Amino acid sequence: MKTLYEATTTAVGGRAGHVTSEDGPIDFKLSVPKSMGGDGGDGANPEQFFGAAYSACFGGALQAVIGQRKMDINTDEVSVSATIGFCKDDEGFFLEATLDCFIPGVDLETGEDLVNAAHDMCPFSKATRDNITVTLNLLLDE
């Protein structure tokens, strides 16, 4: 396997600390949501970062699948919203993810096929497969 890119980020102070990337674009204060016992401050949290990363990566996978299939779809309008849940049960803490995918102008069958193909391709989907519950939704044009 050939590594195409590596990114390094560092968090100091855990969930209520600060996170930065080695090359500069990420430089954020962190806050713990009130529902998790924190102060609910104006900082970001790991679930937001994970959702941003997963939705961007999954959107890129959708665009790649559409491109490979040479479909006439405006990939600039493809969108993915990720909802990341931080959950607790008797065994401890875990995550769950819901991806709401919009692909302009597709019917249900085509859209579901594209979303499933992107789920097979996306590195974040591969990393979470069989580890957390991931729910895939397709949003159709109204």
Residue frames as a rotation matrix with the C-alpha (Angstrom) as fourth column:
MET 1
0.587 0.809 0.000 0.00
0.809 -0.587 0.000 0.00
0.000 0.000 -1.000 0.00
LYS 2
-0.488 -0.723 0.490 1.36
0.727 -0.647 -0.230 3.43
0.483 0.244 0.841 -0.95
THR 3
0.021 0.438 -0.899 0.67
0.808 -0.536 -0.242 6.31
-0.588 -0.721 -0.366 1.47
LEU 4
0.055 0.097 0.994 -0.57
0.850 -0.526 0.005 9.31
0.524 0.845 -0.111 -0.52
TYR 5
-0.043 0.007 0.999 -0.91
-0.265 -0.964 -0.005 11.76
0.963 -0.265 0.044 2.36
GLU 6
-0.184 0.010 -0.983 -0.44
0.888 0.429 -0.162 11.95
0.420 -0.903 -0.088 6.12
ALA 7
0.160 0.265 0.951 -1.82
-0.192 -0.937 0.293 14.50
0.968 -0.229 -0.099 8.55
THR 8
-0.479 -0.349 -0.805 -0.75
0.726 0.357 -0.587 15.03
0.493 -0.866 0.083 12.14
THR 9
0.209 0.553 0.807 -2.96
-0.257 -0.765 0.591 16.69
0.944 -0.331 -0.018 14.75
THR 10
-0.699 -0.474 -0.535 -2.35
0.430 0.319 -0.845 17.07
0.571 -0.821 -0.020 18.47
ALA 11
0.469 0.827 0.311 -4.86
0.039 -0.371 0.928 17.49
0.882 -0.423 -0.206 21.28
VAL 12
-0.761 -0.636 -0.125 -3.67
0.217 -0.068 -0.974 18.88
0.611 -0.768 0.190 24.61
GLY 13
-0.839 0.421 0.344 -6.02
-0.522 -0.445 -0.727 18.77
-0.153 -0.790 0.593 27.59
GLY 14
-0.775 0.535 0.336 -8.40
0.488 0.845 -0.220 16.09
-0.401 -0.006 -0.916 26.31
ARG 15
-0.149 0.844 0.515 -12.00
0.966 0.012 0.260 16.97
0.213 0.536 -0.817 25.46
ALA 16
0.830 0.451 -0.329 -11.79
0.528 -0.826 0.199 20.37
-0.182 -0.338 -0.923 27.20
GLY 17
0.022 -0.949 -0.313 -8.39
0.513 -0.258 0.818 21.31
-0.858 -0.179 0.482 25.78
HIS 18
0.375 -0.061 -0.925 -7.10
-0.648 -0.731 -0.215 22.51
-0.663 0.680 -0.313 22.43
VAL 19
0.391 -0.229 0.892 -6.41
0.550 0.835 -0.027 20.77
-0.738 0.501 0.452 19.11
THR 20
0.333 -0.362 -0.871 -4.00
-0.674 -0.737 0.049 21.85
-0.659 0.571 -0.490 16.38
SER 21
0.942 -0.150 0.301 -2.73
0.314 0.710 -0.630 20.43
-0.119 0.688 0.716 13.13
GLU 22
0.166 -0.984 -0.059 0.97
0.736 0.084 0.672 20.28
-0.657 -0.155 0.738 12.41
ASP 23
-0.562 -0.412 0.717 0.61
0.822 -0.380 0.425 22.45
0.098 0.828 0.552 9.30
GLY 24
-0.982 -0.082 -0.169 -1.71
0.133 -0.939 -0.317 25.06
-0.133 -0.334 0.933 10.83
PRO 25
-0.621 0.764 0.176 -5.27
-0.242 -0.399 0.884 25.04
0.746 0.506 0.433 9.43
ILE 26
0.415 0.743 -0.524 -6.73
0.380 0.382 0.843 23.30
0.827 -0.549 -0.124 12.48
ASP 27
-0.823 -0.568 0.016 -6.39
0.252 -0.389 -0.886 25.38
0.510 -0.725 0.463 15.64
PHE 28
0.019 0.977 0.214 -9.47
-0.183 -0.207 0.961 24.99
0.983 -0.057 0.175 17.83
LYS 29
-0.681 0.009 0.732 -10.49
-0.732 -0.034 -0.681 25.25
0.019 -0.999 0.030 21.45
LEU 30
-0.581 0.481 -0.657 -12.40
0.164 0.859 0.484 22.19
0.797 0.173 -0.578 22.65
SER 31
-0.518 0.500 0.694 -15.48
-0.853 -0.359 -0.378 22.09
0.060 -0.788 0.613 24.88
VAL 32
-0.958 0.279 -0.072 -17.46
0.287 0.947 -0.142 19.26
0.028 -0.156 -0.987 26.41
PRO 33
-0.398 0.887 0.235 -21.22
-0.131 -0.308 0.942 19.41
0.908 0.344 0.238 25.66
LYS 34
-0.393 0.332 0.858 -23.49
-0.910 -0.274 -0.311 19.91
0.132 -0.903 0.410 28.69
SER 35
0.658 0.731 -0.180 -25.24
-0.710 0.682 0.176 16.60
0.252 0.012 0.968 27.94
MET 36
0.448 -0.606 -0.657 -21.89
0.290 0.794 -0.534 14.91
0.846 0.049 0.532 28.59
GLY 37
0.636 -0.115 -0.763 -21.28
0.769 0.014 0.639 16.76
-0.063 -0.993 0.097 31.86
GLY 38
-0.445 -0.870 0.211 -19.27
0.889 -0.458 -0.016 19.64
0.110 0.181 0.977 30.40
ASP 39
-0.504 0.174 -0.846 -19.70
0.305 -0.881 -0.362 23.39
-0.808 -0.441 0.390 30.39
GLY 40
0.371 0.694 0.616 -21.16
0.827 0.054 -0.559 23.45
-0.421 0.718 -0.555 26.87
GLY 41
-0.024 -0.489 -0.872 -18.68
0.061 -0.871 0.487 26.14
-0.998 -0.042 0.051 25.91
ASP 42
0.709 0.354 -0.610 -18.13
-0.470 -0.407 -0.783 27.53
-0.526 0.842 -0.122 22.43
GLY 43
-0.412 -0.904 -0.112 -15.33
-0.758 0.271 0.593 25.11
-0.506 0.329 -0.797 21.53
ALA 44
0.116 0.359 -0.926 -15.63
-0.829 0.548 0.108 22.23
0.546 0.756 0.361 19.10
ASN 45
0.235 -0.050 0.971 -15.75
-0.715 0.667 0.207 18.56
-0.658 -0.743 0.121 20.10
PRO 46
-0.717 -0.653 0.243 -14.41
-0.345 0.635 0.691 15.30
-0.606 0.412 -0.681 18.65
GLU 47
-0.156 0.736 0.659 -17.83
0.612 0.595 -0.520 14.23
-0.775 0.322 -0.544 17.35
GLN 48
0.742 0.378 -0.554 -18.08
-0.116 -0.741 -0.662 17.42
-0.660 0.555 -0.506 15.29
PHE 49
-0.115 -0.871 -0.478 -14.60
-0.849 -0.164 0.503 16.86
-0.516 0.464 -0.720 13.86
PHE 50
-0.727 -0.131 0.674 -15.37
0.069 0.963 0.262 13.23
-0.683 0.237 -0.691 13.09
GLY 51
0.280 0.924 0.260 -18.67
0.529 0.078 -0.845 14.19
-0.801 0.374 -0.467 11.44
ALA 52
0.588 -0.141 -0.796 -16.98
-0.547 -0.794 -0.264 16.85
-0.596 0.591 -0.544 9.33
ALA 53
-0.480 -0.867 -0.132 -14.26
-0.731 0.313 0.607 14.43
-0.485 0.388 -0.784 8.24
TYR 54
-0.577 0.310 0.755 -16.63
0.332 0.934 -0.129 11.53
-0.746 0.176 -0.642 7.57
SER 55
0.521 0.851 -0.059 -19.11
0.308 -0.253 -0.917 13.64
-0.796 0.460 -0.394 5.59
ALA 56
0.374 -0.465 -0.802 -16.34
-0.779 -0.627 0.000 15.20
-0.503 0.625 -0.597 3.46
CYS 57
-0.702 -0.687 0.185 -14.69
-0.512 0.669 0.539 11.85
-0.495 0.284 -0.821 2.78
PHE 58
-0.328 0.664 0.672 -18.01
0.490 0.728 -0.481 10.13
-0.808 0.171 -0.564 1.99
GLY 59
0.660 0.538 -0.524 -18.97
-0.104 -0.625 -0.773 13.00
-0.744 0.565 -0.357 -0.33
GLY 60
-0.083 -0.796 -0.600 -15.66
-0.907 -0.189 0.376 12.56
-0.413 0.575 -0.706 -2.12
ALA 61
-0.784 -0.146 0.604 -16.34
-0.020 0.978 0.210 8.84
-0.621 0.152 -0.769 -2.46
LEU 62
0.268 0.938 0.218 -19.77
0.415 0.092 -0.905 9.59
-0.870 0.333 -0.364 -3.97
GLN 63
0.577 -0.116 -0.809 -18.15
-0.613 -0.717 -0.334 11.97
-0.541 0.688 -0.484 -6.45
ALA 64
-0.527 -0.848 -0.065 -15.54
-0.716 0.401 0.571 9.34
-0.458 0.347 -0.819 -7.33
VAL 65
-0.493 0.424 0.760 -18.17
0.361 0.894 -0.264 6.65
-0.792 0.144 -0.594 -7.96
ILE 66
0.625 0.744 -0.237 -20.21
0.146 -0.409 -0.901 9.03
-0.767 0.528 -0.365 -10.13
GLY 67
0.281 -0.622 -0.731 -17.03
-0.849 -0.516 0.112 9.92
-0.447 0.589 -0.673 -12.06
GLN 68
-0.702 -0.562 0.438 -15.99
-0.353 0.808 0.472 6.29
-0.619 0.177 -0.766 -12.53
ARG 69
-0.248 0.716 0.652 -19.41
0.629 0.631 -0.454 5.51
-0.737 0.298 -0.607 -13.92
LYS 70
-0.960 -0.230 0.162 -19.30
0.274 -0.635 0.722 8.60
-0.063 0.737 0.673 -16.16
MET 71
-0.078 0.993 -0.085 -22.76
0.992 0.068 -0.107 9.67
-0.101 -0.093 -0.991 -15.01
ASP 72
-0.455 0.029 0.890 -24.22
0.375 -0.900 0.221 13.05
0.808 0.434 0.398 -15.97
ILE 73
0.624 0.549 -0.556 -24.63
0.731 -0.159 0.663 14.33
0.276 -0.820 -0.501 -12.41
ASN 74
0.368 -0.466 0.805 -23.44
-0.234 -0.884 -0.405 17.68
0.900 -0.039 -0.434 -11.09
THR 75
0.177 -0.358 -0.917 -21.05
0.753 0.649 -0.108 16.42
0.634 -0.671 0.384 -8.42
ASP 76
-0.781 -0.429 0.453 -20.61
0.104 -0.805 -0.584 19.96
0.616 -0.409 0.674 -7.06
GLU 77
-0.143 0.832 0.536 -24.15
-0.795 -0.419 0.438 19.62
0.589 -0.364 0.722 -5.64
VAL 78
0.199 0.128 -0.972 -23.57
0.312 0.931 0.187 16.27
0.929 -0.341 0.146 -3.94
SER 79
-0.157 -0.246 0.957 -23.84
-0.777 -0.567 -0.273 16.71
0.610 -0.786 -0.102 -0.18
VAL 80
0.008 0.105 -0.994 -23.50
0.468 0.878 0.097 14.54
0.884 -0.466 -0.042 2.89
SER 81
0.130 0.075 0.989 -24.57
-0.781 -0.607 0.149 15.50
0.611 -0.791 -0.020 6.40
ALA 82
-0.311 -0.313 -0.897 -23.15
0.266 0.877 -0.399 13.36
0.912 -0.363 -0.190 9.18
THR 83
0.481 0.425 0.767 -24.78
-0.707 -0.328 0.626 13.05
0.517 -0.844 0.143 12.57
ILE 84
-0.355 -0.696 -0.624 -22.42
-0.009 0.670 -0.742 11.48
0.935 -0.257 -0.244 15.08
GLY 85
0.707 0.635 0.312 -23.83
-0.379 -0.032 0.925 10.14
0.598 -0.772 0.218 18.33
PHE 86
-0.598 -0.795 0.101 -21.72
-0.465 0.241 -0.852 9.62
0.653 -0.556 -0.514 21.44
CYS 87
0.456 0.873 -0.174 -23.41
-0.492 0.410 0.768 6.80
0.742 -0.264 0.617 23.33
LYS 88
-0.635 -0.583 0.508 -23.00
-0.750 0.306 -0.586 4.82
0.186 -0.753 -0.631 26.53
ASP 89
0.526 0.739 -0.421 -24.17
-0.456 0.663 0.594 1.39
0.718 -0.121 0.686 27.59
ASP 90
0.951 -0.091 0.297 -23.11
-0.231 0.429 0.873 -1.20
-0.207 -0.898 0.387 30.17
GLU 91
0.595 -0.756 0.272 -19.95
0.795 0.604 -0.059 -1.95
-0.119 0.251 0.960 28.16
GLY 92
-0.354 -0.757 -0.550 -18.77
0.635 -0.626 0.453 1.67
-0.687 -0.189 0.702 27.95
PHE 93
0.127 0.307 -0.943 -18.77
-0.331 -0.883 -0.332 4.43
-0.935 0.354 -0.011 25.36
PHE 94
-0.408 -0.255 0.876 -19.23
0.725 0.493 0.481 4.11
-0.555 0.832 -0.017 21.62
LEU 95
-0.668 0.157 -0.727 -20.14
-0.448 -0.865 0.225 6.12
-0.594 0.476 0.649 18.53
GLU 96
-0.023 0.618 0.785 -22.90
0.749 0.531 -0.396 5.83
-0.662 0.579 -0.476 15.98
ALA 97
-0.795 -0.299 -0.527 -23.14
-0.112 -0.782 0.613 7.64
-0.596 0.547 0.588 12.66
THR 98
0.301 0.843 0.446 -25.98
0.624 0.179 -0.760 8.62
-0.721 0.508 -0.472 10.34
LEU 99
-0.803 -0.559 -0.207 -25.10
0.160 -0.536 0.829 9.89
-0.575 0.632 0.520 6.86
ASP 100
0.406 0.913 -0.042 -27.81
0.334 -0.191 -0.923 11.80
-0.851 0.361 -0.382 4.99
CYS 101
-0.645 -0.731 0.221 -26.75
0.375 -0.051 0.926 11.83
-0.666 0.680 0.307 1.33
PHE 102
0.532 0.753 -0.388 -28.11
-0.035 -0.438 -0.898 14.06
-0.846 0.491 -0.207 -1.44
ILE 103
-0.689 -0.617 0.381 -27.31
0.369 0.154 0.917 13.35
-0.624 0.772 0.122 -5.08
PRO 104
-0.299 0.648 -0.701 -29.15
-0.541 -0.720 -0.435 15.72
-0.786 0.249 0.566 -7.43
GLY 105
-0.009 0.439 -0.898 -31.50
-0.997 -0.071 -0.024 14.28
-0.074 0.896 0.439 -10.01
VAL 106
-0.862 -0.315 -0.397 -31.25
-0.373 0.925 0.075 10.57
0.343 0.213 -0.915 -9.16
ASP 107
0.304 0.935 -0.184 -34.07
-0.557 0.331 0.761 8.11
0.773 -0.129 0.622 -8.63
LEU 108
0.650 0.047 0.759 -34.26
-0.741 0.260 0.619 5.90
-0.169 -0.964 0.204 -5.54
GLU 109
0.935 -0.260 0.240 -32.65
0.280 0.958 -0.054 2.81
-0.216 0.118 0.969 -7.10
THR 110
0.463 -0.793 0.395 -29.75
0.399 -0.211 -0.892 4.74
0.791 0.571 0.219 -8.68
GLY 111
0.321 -0.297 0.899 -29.19
-0.654 -0.756 -0.016 6.80
0.685 -0.583 -0.437 -5.55
GLU 112
0.802 0.014 0.597 -29.11
-0.507 0.545 0.668 3.79
-0.316 -0.838 0.444 -3.25
ASP 113
0.828 -0.533 0.173 -26.69
0.550 0.715 -0.432 2.03
0.106 0.453 0.885 -5.60
LEU 114
0.295 -0.733 0.613 -24.36
0.083 -0.619 -0.781 5.05
0.952 0.281 -0.122 -5.59
VAL 115
0.438 -0.077 0.896 -24.53
-0.835 -0.403 0.374 5.46
0.332 -0.912 -0.241 -1.80
ASN 116
0.914 -0.081 0.398 -23.77
-0.124 0.878 0.463 1.77
-0.386 -0.473 0.792 -1.24
ALA 117
0.642 -0.725 0.248 -20.86
0.620 0.301 -0.724 1.89
0.451 0.619 0.643 -3.71
ALA 118
0.232 -0.539 0.809 -19.48
-0.360 -0.821 -0.444 4.98
0.904 -0.189 -0.385 -1.95
HIS 119
0.700 0.079 0.710 -19.82
-0.712 0.161 0.684 3.18
-0.061 -0.984 0.169 1.41
ASP 120
0.893 -0.409 0.185 -17.68
0.420 0.907 -0.024 0.35
-0.158 0.099 0.982 -0.01
MET 121
0.378 -0.763 0.525 -15.05
0.593 -0.236 -0.770 2.86
0.711 0.602 0.363 -1.24
CYS 122
0.594 -0.069 0.801 -14.89
-0.357 -0.916 0.185 5.47
0.721 -0.396 -0.569 1.54
PRO 123
-0.391 -0.846 -0.362 -11.89
0.063 0.368 -0.928 5.07
0.918 -0.386 -0.090 3.88
PHE 124
-0.667 0.214 0.713 -13.96
-0.733 -0.357 -0.579 6.30
0.131 -0.909 0.395 6.86
SER 125
0.493 0.867 -0.073 -16.64
-0.855 0.498 0.146 3.71
0.163 -0.009 0.987 6.10
LYS 126
0.326 -0.467 -0.822 -13.95
-0.030 0.864 -0.503 1.05
0.945 0.189 0.268 5.91
ALA 127
-0.707 -0.674 0.212 -12.52
-0.184 -0.113 -0.976 2.20
0.682 -0.730 -0.044 9.25
THR 128
-0.488 0.594 0.639 -15.91
-0.864 -0.223 -0.451 2.10
-0.125 -0.773 0.622 10.97
ARG 129
0.117 0.592 -0.797 -17.24
-0.687 0.628 0.365 -1.09
0.717 0.505 0.481 9.32
ASP 130
0.335 0.175 -0.926 -18.21
0.335 0.896 0.290 -3.66
0.881 -0.408 0.241 11.95
ASN 131
-0.705 -0.613 -0.358 -17.10
0.577 -0.201 -0.792 -1.25
0.414 -0.764 0.495 14.68
ILE 132
-0.776 0.530 -0.341 -19.98
-0.105 -0.643 -0.759 1.24
-0.622 -0.553 0.555 14.96
THR 133
0.031 0.869 0.494 -23.51
0.800 0.274 -0.534 1.44
-0.600 0.411 -0.687 13.64
VAL 134
-0.854 -0.222 -0.470 -23.60
-0.111 -0.806 0.582 3.50
-0.508 0.549 0.664 10.43
THR 135
0.097 0.945 0.312 -27.01
0.595 0.197 -0.780 4.36
-0.798 0.261 -0.543 8.96
LEU 136
-0.921 -0.384 0.072 -27.09
0.258 -0.461 0.849 5.50
-0.292 0.800 0.524 5.33
ASN 137
0.148 0.978 -0.147 -29.97
0.469 -0.200 -0.860 7.68
-0.871 0.058 -0.488 4.14
LEU 138
-0.737 -0.265 0.622 -30.67
0.676 -0.294 0.676 8.96
0.004 0.918 0.396 0.65
LEU 139
-0.168 0.653 -0.739 -32.42
0.180 -0.717 -0.674 12.31
-0.969 -0.246 0.003 0.34
LEU 140
-0.317 0.130 0.940 -34.27
0.933 0.221 0.284 12.71
-0.171 0.967 -0.191 -2.96
ASP 141
-0.973 0.077 0.216 -35.20
0.007 -0.931 0.365 15.86
0.229 0.357 0.906 -4.88
GLU 142
-0.564 0.820 -0.096 -38.60
0.139 -0.020 -0.990 17.13
-0.814 -0.571 -0.103 -3.79
